[in-house]
Every structure is written in C-alpha cells, then in structure tokens.
Amino acid sequence: MSKIHASTQFINVMVKVKVGDEPGTYKVHTAPAMPCVTEPDTVVNYQIYEDDNEGIVFTGMIIKTLGNNQLSAPSISLSGKQLTFIDANTSKVDISFNLTFKNAAGVEFMHDPQVKNDPQR
C-alpha cells in the first residue's frame, strides 16, 4: 500500500462573532488571530463556529494590502459559514484584508484580520 502525502498546506481559522456593546455592532475573534503561511499555494479557510444565534454569514473579502497578488478571490460556502482562499505565499509580507459579514436582518459589518506570509522555499 502506498502512502500519499498531501502537498497542499491547509489552515483553518475559527471565527467567533459576538454581539457588540452598541446595537448593530459585533465583536469578531479569530483563532489563530494571524495565521502564518509557510508553504506555497496554501488553502486558508475562515469558518464561523459561533455567532450568538444572529445568523451571521460571510459576504466577501476586500484585500487592503494591494500590489502583491498573494491571495486568490474568495469562495464562500453555500451556507455562508465558510470563506476560503488560496495564498500563493511567494513573498514575505503581512497581508491586511477585510472579511465582510451580514446578519439575518441584513446588517453588514467587517473585520480586519491579517495573514503573515513567510515563504520557506
């Protein structure tokens, strides 16, 4: 029996969304807070696992660190609970972006995480 080793790194980032102090606001926590990508063509998946029963879903992603072409366009699952992209990881850079969300009532909001690119090859 041959052993096949996956050649693509996969990073799953858990997302917890809590109702904020002001109406219509939310606090977003990610774990890890800043994933470190070390391999080329790494799959990065953000997954909402708790949302205070607000019906929170992803609506997209806006890349703020421009000019480096490291992150692919995102893909959002049918449920809206997962947002996935590929990180080329060809240059050492911290990439800032906004994750965009909405709740069941249609209120939109953003969270601004980062990904640290640290190519090892």
Stockholm file with secondary structure:
# STOCKHOLM 1.0

chainA/1-121         MSKIHASTQFINVMVKVKVGDEPGTYKVHTAPAMPCVTEPDTVVNYQIYEDDNEGIVFTGMIIKTLGNNQLSAPSISLSGKQLTFIDANTSKVDISFNLTFKNAAGVEFMHDPQVKNDPQR
#=GR chainA/1-121 SS CCCCCCCSCEEEEEEEEEECSSTTCEEEEEESSSCEECSTTEEEEEEEEECTTSCCEEEEEEECSCSSCCBCCCEECTTSSEEEEEECCCSCEEEEEEEEEECTTCCEEEECCEEEECCCC
#=GC SS_cons         CCCCCCCSCEEEEEEEEEECSSTTCEEEEEESSSCEECSTTEEEEEEEEECTTSCCEEEEEEECSCSSCCBCCCEECTTSSEEEEEECCCSCEEEEEEEEEECTTCCEEEECCEEEECCCC
//
